């Protein structure tokens, strides 16, 4: 992936952030990655591993909030 984040699509930028900040964490559910929505919007689709969803108690239809902190980490919380 390119090192110049400004030239990337938004979904690619988020993938790079996830790769740098989420995947290396000690507890691993496998790799998290973002795929292009392939609708020309620049949006991406983030799929969570089923075991992570189960452990966190998330269900289909839940609303999640993604927030980037000042230090560049992403905080995901259930609304």
Residue pairs with C-beta under 8 A, 6 or more apart in sequence:
1 8
1 12
1 15
1 16
1 19
2 8
2 12
5 13
5 16
8 16
9 36
9 42
9 44
10 42
10 43
10 44
11 34
11 35
11 36
11 37
11 42
11 43
11 44
11 45
12 34
12 36
12 44
14 34
14 44
14 46
15 33
15 34
15 44
17 68
17 72
17 74
18 32
18 33
18 34
18 46
18 74
19 33
20 72
21 72
21 73
21 74
22 32
22 74
23 31
23 32
29 48
29 49
29 51
29 52
30 49
32 46
32 47
32 48
32 49
33 46
33 47
34 44
34 45
34 46
35 44
35 45
35 47
36 44
36 45
37 43
37 44
37 45
48 58
56 78
57 78
58 64
58 78
62 78
62 79
63 78
63 79
64 76
64 77
64 78
64 79
65 76
65 77
65 78
65 79
66 74
66 75
66 76
67 74
67 75
67 76
67 77
68 74
68 75
69 75
